[in-house]
Structure formats: C-alpha cells, structure tokens
Amino acid sequence: MPELFDQIHEAKTFLESKWKGKPKVGIILGTGLGGLSEDIQTDIAIPYGDIPHFPVSTVQSHAGRLVLGTLGGKSVMAMEGRFHFYEGYSLQQITFPVRVMKAMGCDILIVSNACGGMNPQWAKGDLMLIDDHINLLGDNPLIGKNDERLGVRFPDMSQPYDRKLLALGMRIALEEKIVCHKGVFVAVAGPNLETRAEYRFLRNIGADVVGMSTAPETIVAVHAQMRVLGISVITDQCLPDALEPVSLAEVIAVANTAEKKLRVLVRRVVAEAE
C-alpha cells in the first residue's frame, strides 16, 4: 500500500484530470443534509467509488458523491454524504477526503452533522454552531507515523473551530432570523443511540449535542492548518428523564426540514468568508 501522502497525491491527480477548478472551501454534508448540493453550480459530480482510495458510503441518505463546482461565488468541493467509524472504516480512511480537499487548495472546511440535543433549552430543528468538541470515539486519526508534509506531530487544539467563521455564522443566522445556538459537540462511536445514563454522563461532562462524526474530520483539518466551521442540526431531543425511542426516518425528516436553514447559512458563509 502506498503511504498516505502518495494516496492523497493519486486522488488529487485523478480529480485534477476531471476538473480544472481551484477550490477554496471544502464542505461535508451529514445525514439528511445532502440537498445543499443543489445550491452548488455543479461542474461535475463523481461517485466516491471512482476516486482512488476513497471509502464508499453505506448509510441511507448519504448519496456518496463528491460535488465539484461553485457556491457563493467561490470554487468548492462538497461531500454528499460522509463516512462513519461504525461503518467499519478507520479514522484515517474517514478523514482521507479532508486531506484531499487540503491538497486541492481548500483552506476552509465546513462540516455539518445531524445530532441529538441534550440541552433542554433547545428544540428539534434548531441549528448549533460548534464552539468546541469532545472526542469519545476511543481513537484518533493522527495515531501512527506522522508525515511532516501533512502537519506537525502535536497539533494544538485550543481553538479547533475558527473564531472568525463562528462569529460570521452567528451574525448571518441573526440576520436571517435562524434559530442558531453555540455549544459543545461530543462524538461517540455508535451505531446505537445512547442510554439514559449515558446521556446524563455526556451532559455532565459539558456537551450540548451528541453525534457519531465530525470530530475526526476537524482534528485532521486542524492538523492540515485548515479553518473549520462546524454546524449541527438537532434532529432529536435526548433528555434522559423524558427519553423516547427515535427512528432514522424521524431523524432524516427533521434534518430535511432544517436543511433549508442550513442551506441559507452555508451559502452566505461561503460567499462572505475571507
């Protein structure tokens, strides 16, 4: 197997043979949020399976395509569906597309997810900009040999989510009258949802929402010196004293409804980010 750096170069070379764009922003679209790709003036959409070393999405509602084109006047790369630890992929595989985005020229990463809300003051369908995260996946995508060409051995994580992008997102949400909070995302392995005791634990350690993604991609983006904006869509309420069963269909339905707000927010962030 070629080393990671060479794998990234192979994927980059393949994409450059298909598309002449010079992307500045990479976007990852989570569960039920793939419709944002409709806002992109698409030059080409490539199935993940055609791109060297890309994993393939196995989750319902994840289309599994890399959309290349223009959004908000900027050249972008958008993942229509992501990969998860619970699918059996390593965190290195899951974050490989972020490495490719960086190699292609992206210096901003916008990562979205559907999540469970543990803050009792927030509602289903609300958006949350990620101010910080807690990684409880039990693994880290940077474990193993470090290639200094990709980033330093010990990246600083004191501000994993870019302050300026966070302020821009909050301002746009206010202007667009979108209910949008700021808080802490905790990443767990899944695929099962949490028990009442686990929700209490996660809330007590400082998390506002919980999901099964985002932290690995952010860690690698920080390692690659990209600026990150994280956006969570609260698709179900995870209040241990009033916990009710949740189905994937319900999660997708709420995400699809909230997606209209996400599309407005992301479109303007891409257009106005410096």
C-alpha positions in Angstrom: 0.0 0.0 0.0 1.3 3.5 -0.9 1.8 5.8 2.0 -0.8 8.4 2.9 0.9 11.2 1.2 1.1 9.2 -2.1 -2.5 8.2 -1.8 -3.5 11.8 -1.4 -1.5 12.7 -4.5 -3.2 9.9 -6.5 -6.6 11.1 -5.6 -5.6 14.8 -6.3 -4.2 13.8 -9.7 -7.4 12.0 -10.6 -9.7 14.9 -9.6 -7.5 17.4 -11.5 -7.8 15.3 -14.6 -11.6 15.6 -14.3 -12.0 19.2 -13.1 -9.9 22.4 -13.6 -11.4 24.2 -10.6 -9.2 25.7 -7.8 -11.4 25.1 -4.7 -11.1 27.3 -1.6 -13.8 25.7 0.6 -14.5 22.0 1.4 -18.0 21.0 2.6 -19.1 17.8 4.3 -22.8 17.2 4.3 -24.2 14.9 7.0 -27.3 12.7 7.5 -30.3 14.2 5.7 -28.4 17.3 4.6 -27.2 16.3 1.1 -29.7 18.7 -0.5 -27.3 21.6 -0.1 -25.5 20.2 -3.1 -28.5 21.5 -5.2 -27.3 25.0 -4.4 -23.9 24.4 -6.0 -23.4 25.3 -9.6 -22.0 21.8 -10.4 -19.3 21.2 -12.9 -19.0 17.5 -12.1 -20.2 15.0 -9.5 -18.0 12.0 -9.0 -19.1 8.8 -7.2 -16.7 8.1 -4.3 -16.0 4.6 -5.7 -14.4 6.2 -8.7 -11.9 8.2 -6.7 -8.6 6.5 -5.8 -8.5 5.4 -2.1 -11.9 7.0 -1.2 -14.2 4.8 1.0 -17.8 4.3 0.0 -20.8 5.5 2.0 -23.0 2.7 3.3 -25.6 4.7 5.2 -29.1 5.5 4.0 -29.5 9.2 2.9 -25.8 9.5 2.1 -25.6 9.8 -1.7 -21.8 9.1 -1.9 -20.7 11.7 -4.4 -18.1 14.4 -4.5 -19.6 17.5 -6.0 -17.2 20.0 -7.6 -18.4 23.4 -8.6 -19.2 27.0 -7.5 -21.2 28.2 -4.4 -21.5 31.8 -3.3 -19.0 32.9 -6.0 -16.3 30.5 -4.7 -15.0 27.3 -6.0 -16.0 24.4 -3.7 -15.7 20.7 -3.1 -18.7 19.1 -1.3 -19.1 15.6 0.1 -22.6 14.5 -0.5 -22.5 12.0 2.4 -19.7 11.1 4.7 -18.1 8.0 6.3 -18.5 6.9 10.0 -16.4 4.9 12.4 -19.3 2.5 13.0 -19.3 1.5 9.3 -16.0 -0.2 10.0 -13.7 2.3 8.5 -10.6 3.5 10.2 -10.4 7.2 11.2 -7.6 7.6 8.7 -10.0 6.4 5.9 -12.8 8.5 7.2 -10.7 11.7 7.1 -8.9 10.9 3.8 -11.3 13.3 1.8 -10.3 16.2 4.1 -6.6 15.5 3.2 -7.6 15.6 -0.5 -9.5 18.8 0.0 -6.4 20.4 1.5 -4.2 19.1 -1.3 -6.6 20.6 -3.9 -6.3 24.0 -2.3 -9.1 24.3 0.3 -8.2 26.3 3.3 -11.7 26.3 4.9 -13.7 23.2 5.9 -17.4 23.5 6.7 -18.6 20.3 8.3 -22.2 19.5 9.1 -24.0 16.8 11.0 -27.3 15.6 12.4 -27.1 15.3 16.2 -29.1 14.6 19.3 -29.8 17.6 21.5 -29.1 17.3 25.3 -29.5 21.0 26.2 -33.1 21.2 27.5 -33.5 24.8 26.3 -33.0 23.9 22.7 -35.5 22.3 20.3 -35.6 19.8 17.4 -34.8 21.5 14.1 -32.6 24.2 15.8 -29.0 24.7 14.4 -25.9 24.8 16.6 -22.5 26.2 15.6 -19.8 24.1 17.2 -17.7 26.1 19.6 -15.7 23.1 20.8 -15.9 19.3 20.8 -15.2 16.2 23.0 -13.8 13.2 21.2 -15.1 10.0 22.8 -14.6 7.8 19.8 -11.8 5.9 21.5 -9.4 6.6 18.6 -7.7 9.5 16.9 -7.0 9.9 13.1 -3.5 11.1 13.9 -2.3 7.9 15.7 0.6 6.3 13.9 3.5 7.7 11.9 3.4 11.4 11.4 4.3 12.8 8.0 5.6 16.4 8.5 4.5 17.2 4.9 0.9 16.9 6.1 1.1 18.6 9.6 3.0 18.7 12.9 3.2 15.8 15.3 1.3 17.5 18.1 -1.3 20.0 16.7 -2.7 22.5 19.1 -6.5 22.1 19.7 -7.2 25.1 21.9 -9.3 26.6 19.1 -10.3 23.8 16.7 -13.3 25.8 15.3 -12.3 29.1 13.7 -13.3 32.2 15.8 -13.9 34.4 12.8 -16.0 31.8 10.9 -18.0 31.2 14.1 -18.7 34.9 14.5 -19.7 35.2 10.8 -22.0 32.2 11.1 -23.7 33.7 14.2 -24.1 37.1 12.5 -25.7 35.6 9.4 -28.0 33.4 11.5 -29.2 36.6 13.3 -29.7 38.5 10.1 -31.6 35.6 8.5 -33.7 35.1 11.7 -32.5 31.5 12.0 -32.6 29.9 15.5 -28.9 29.1 16.0 -27.0 28.3 19.2 -23.4 27.9 20.0 -22.2 24.9 22.0 -20.1 21.8 22.5 -20.4 18.7 20.3 -19.4 15.2 21.7 -18.5 12.5 19.2 -19.3 8.8 20.1 -18.7 5.7 18.1 -22.3 4.5 17.7 -24.1 3.0 15.9 -26.6 2.5 18.8 -28.1 5.6 20.3 -27.2 6.3 24.0 -28.8 5.1 27.2 -30.4 7.5 29.7 -27.3 7.1 31.9 -25.0 7.8 29.0 -26.9 11.0 28.1 -26.6 12.2 31.7 -22.9 11.5 31.6 -22.4 13.3 28.3 -24.3 16.3 29.6 -22.4 16.4 32.8 -19.1 16.5 31.1 -20.1 19.6 29.2 -21.7 18.5 25.9 -24.8 20.2 24.4 -25.3 17.8 21.5 -24.1 14.3 20.6 -23.3 12.7 17.2 -21.2 10.0 15.5 -18.9 12.1 13.3 -17.2 15.5 12.8 -14.5 15.3 15.5 -12.1 13.2 13.3 -12.6 15.4 10.3 -12.0 18.5 12.5 -8.8 17.0 14.0 -7.4 16.3 10.6 -8.4 19.7 9.3 -6.6 21.4 12.2 -3.6 19.1 11.6 -3.6 20.4 7.9 -4.0 24.0 9.1 -7.5 24.5 7.7 -10.0 26.8 9.3 -13.1 24.9 10.4 -16.8 25.8 10.8 -18.9 23.1 12.4 -22.7 23.1 12.1 -25.0 20.7 13.9 -28.7 20.2 13.2 -30.6 19.0 16.3 -32.8 16.2 15.0 -34.0 14.6 18.2 -34.1 15.5 21.9 -32.0 13.3 24.3 -33.4 14.3 27.7 -32.9 11.3 30.0 -36.0 11.9 32.1 -38.2 12.2 29.0 -36.5 9.9 26.6 -38.5 8.4 23.7 -37.4 5.9 21.0 -36.0 7.5 17.8 -36.1 6.2 14.3 -33.7 7.0 11.4 -36.8 8.1 9.4 -37.6 10.7 12.0 -34.0 12.0 12.2 -33.9 12.3 8.4 -37.3 14.0 8.3 -36.3 16.7 10.8 -32.9 17.1 9.1 -34.7 17.6 5.7 -36.9 20.3 7.2 -34.0 22.1 8.9 -31.9 21.8 5.8 -33.5 24.9 4.3 -32.0 27.0 7.1 -28.6 25.2 6.8 -28.5 26.0 3.1 -29.1 29.7 3.6 -26.4 29.8 6.4 -23.7 27.8 4.4 -24.4 29.7 1.2 -23.8 33.0 2.9 -20.8 31.8 4.9 -19.1 30.6 1.8 -19.8 33.8 0.0 -18.7 36.1 2.8 -15.8 34.2 4.4 -12.4 35.8 3.8 
